[in-house]
Amino acid sequence: MRIDVITIFPGYLAPLREALLGRAIGAGLVDLAVHDLRSWTRDVHQAVDDSPYGGGPGMVMRPQVWGEALDAVLALDERPARIVVPTPAGRPFTQATAQAWTGEERLVFACGRYEGIDQRVVDDARRRDLPVDEVSIGDYVLVGGEVAVLVMVEAVVRLLPGVLGNPASAQQDSFSDGLLEGPAYTRPEVWRGLAVPEVLRSGNHAKIARWRRDRALERTAQRRPDLLAALPEDALDDADRAF
Ligand SMILES: N#Cc1c(-c2ccc3ccn(Cc4ccncc4)c3c2)n[nH]c1N
């Protein structure tokens, strides 16, 4: 997978070259390119924003600069790309989104700042039949798209084959089966008077699996009843319902 990020703060994306993601790049599983939006400005001040039509607070990012930047970055590689525009007004970015994007050959992230990017940039891309997703990582407001890109790239890349040491980890993630994952424990057996649940030390794999499923159902019911309500009919078996 090739990942391109266009931003006025390239340094914000430096963490993508660290740790697990850095190793995925080093192993050739991911190609990452970060581009400074100001490279496509033509004025001495390298202006990327202007006042909003209709008035209101803040500034809006100029369509000319973004249009030229996206055209140039898309032309760098012939692989088909999905354009991703983080925005507080976007559709929710979820584990399902991350999973779906693992099938993309290329992702191009457009990081806005100020009050966002002139809408015509997205409209122009869509009318050219380019796939564009306007997505939000959560119901809170950030200052720009860079942090959202860090979140989304990590969520996607960790799912790519060969990235995680043990692929089973991803299968047991929260949300992978529609539920939150339950509690985890490691040595010592007793810590500050708190013991590891006995069933986890029993060696009885059927009992352990049942206990873990019950804890996941319990935690999901307590913390995210919306996820429980959204489960498909056949997601819960009789043992689950008995819980
Ligand atoms: N994904 C995501 C986001 C963002 C986000 C993303 C891109 C931009 C570009 C500019 N801003 C600042 C801004 C824009 C409009 N209204 C208010 C503030 C951004 C915020 N905030 N919260 C999220 N969950």
The ligand as an SDF file (V2000), in Angstrom:
LIG
                    3D

 24 27  0  0  0  0  0  0  0  0999 V2000
  -11.1170   13.7930   11.5080 N   0  0  0  0  0  0  0  0  0  0  0  0
  -11.3150   14.7130   12.1870 C   0  0  0  0  0  0  0  0  0  0  0  0
  -11.5980   15.7600   13.1290 C   0  0  0  0  0  0  0  0  0  0  0  0
  -11.2940   17.1250   13.1400 C   0  0  0  0  0  0  0  0  0  0  0  0
  -10.6400   17.9700   12.1130 C   0  0  0  0  0  0  0  0  0  0  0  0
  -10.1610   17.4150   10.9320 C   0  0  0  0  0  0  0  0  0  0  0  0
   -9.6290   18.2250    9.9550 C   0  0  0  0  0  0  0  0  0  0  0  0
   -9.5760   19.6150   10.1530 C   0  0  0  0  0  0  0  0  0  0  0  0
   -9.1470   20.7140    9.3620 C   0  0  0  0  0  0  0  0  0  0  0  0
   -9.3510   21.8720   10.0860 C   0  0  0  0  0  0  0  0  0  0  0  0
   -9.8910   21.5230   11.2860 N   0  0  0  0  0  0  0  0  0  0  0  0
  -10.2590   22.4820   12.3160 C   0  0  0  0  0  0  0  0  0  0  0  0
  -11.7300   22.7310   12.2990 C   0  0  0  0  0  0  0  0  0  0  0  0
  -12.4750   22.5630   11.1370 C   0  0  0  0  0  0  0  0  0  0  0  0
  -13.8400   22.8300   11.1790 C   0  0  0  0  0  0  0  0  0  0  0  0
  -14.4450   23.2380   12.3080 N   0  0  0  0  0  0  0  0  0  0  0  0
  -13.7280   23.3950   13.4260 C   0  0  0  0  0  0  0  0  0  0  0  0
  -12.3520   23.1470   13.4530 C   0  0  0  0  0  0  0  0  0  0  0  0
  -10.0400   20.1650   11.3550 C   0  0  0  0  0  0  0  0  0  0  0  0
  -10.5590   19.3540   12.3420 C   0  0  0  0  0  0  0  0  0  0  0  0
  -11.7780   17.6480   14.2930 N   0  0  0  0  0  0  0  0  0  0  0  0
  -12.3730   16.6600   15.0030 N   0  0  0  0  0  0  0  0  0  0  0  0
  -12.2910   15.5030   14.3200 C   0  0  0  0  0  0  0  0  0  0  0  0
  -12.8140   14.2910   14.7410 N   0  0  0  0  0  0  0  0  0  0  0  0
  1  2  3  0
  2  3  1  0
  3  4  1  0
  3 23  2  0
  4  5  1  0
  4 21  2  0
  5  6  1  0
  5 20  2  0
  6  7  2  0
  7  8  1  0
  8  9  1  0
  8 19  2  0
  9 10  2  0
 10 11  1  0
 11 12  1  0
 11 19  1  0
 12 13  1  0
 13 14  1  0
 13 18  2  0
 14 15  2  0
 15 16  1  0
 16 17  2  0
 17 18  1  0
 19 20  1  0
 21 22  1  0
 22 23  1  0
 23 24  1  0
M  END
$$$$
